[in-house]
Amino acid sequence: MQEREARKPGATMYAHWMQDIPRQAKQTIENTRESMKKYYHRKATEQPSIEVGELVMLNAKKIRTKRRSKKLTPKLYGPFKVLEIKGSRA
């Protein structure tokens, strides 16, 4: 299919713009994805492998207690013995 010559130059510019903008947006998203990936991998560490029978500490950040002051609650609970592995991240 051949491109037809538009009679008005504005139509040609608009058609070019409509084709160019999605390409630029896709390139910008890809660049952003790559930079975010770089900064994530800079801080990310591999999770330790936990086996059945090991002793682990439980982070108390999301645990509600009956204490009046959260500031005085322990930061970690445990040690607890691992009874079974439910998933790779649990």
N, C-alpha and C positions, 0 to 999 in steps of 0.2 A: 504494500500500500504506500503510495507516494504522498509526501506531505504537500498539501496545496498551499500556494502562496496567498497569504491573507491580504486583503485590500487595505486594511488599516494596520499600522505598525503597533498600535496598542494591543490588538488581538494577538499578534505574534509574541509580544513581550509577556502577555498574560499566560499564554500557553506554555512558554518557556518557564515561567515562574511556577506554574502548577506542576510541572515535571521536576523542577529543581528542588523545591521546598521539601517534599518527602524524602528525597535522597539526603539532603543536609540534616534533616531531623534524625534520620536513621544513623547517620555518621556521628552526630552529637551524642545520641543515646549509647552507641557502642563505645565512644571515648569515655563517657561517664562511667559505664559499666566496668571498663578496664581499670580506671583510676580507683573506683570503689573496691574492686577486687584486690588491687595492690595494697590498699590501706587495711583491708580486712585481714589479709594473710600476714601482714606485718605483726599484728597483735594476737592472732589466733594461735592457740597451742593445741596439740593433740590431746584428746581425752585419755586419762589413764585407764588401763584395762583392769577391770575388777572381776575377781573370780569368786565362786561360791566358797564361803568359809572365811573370807577376809573380814577384818574389822574396818568399818568406815564411820566417818563423822557426818552428821546431818546438818546442813546449813539452816539456821533458824530464821532466815530473813522473811519468809512467807508464813511462818507458823504463828498463830495467835495464842497468846497465853493470858492468864487471868491477872497478871501483874499490872499494877496501875501505870508503871513507867516502863516503856519499851527500852529505854536507855539502860535499865538495870538487868534486862534478861540476857542470858548467855547467847553468844554469837553462834555457837555450835552445840549440838546435842549428840551424845553418844559416848563411847563407841558402840555401834550396833554390828552384829554379825550378819553377813549376807547369806540369806537362805536360798534364794533362787534369782536367776537373771531373767528379767521380763523382756527387755529389749536392749538395743545397742546404746541408747542414750539414757535409760532410766537407772 
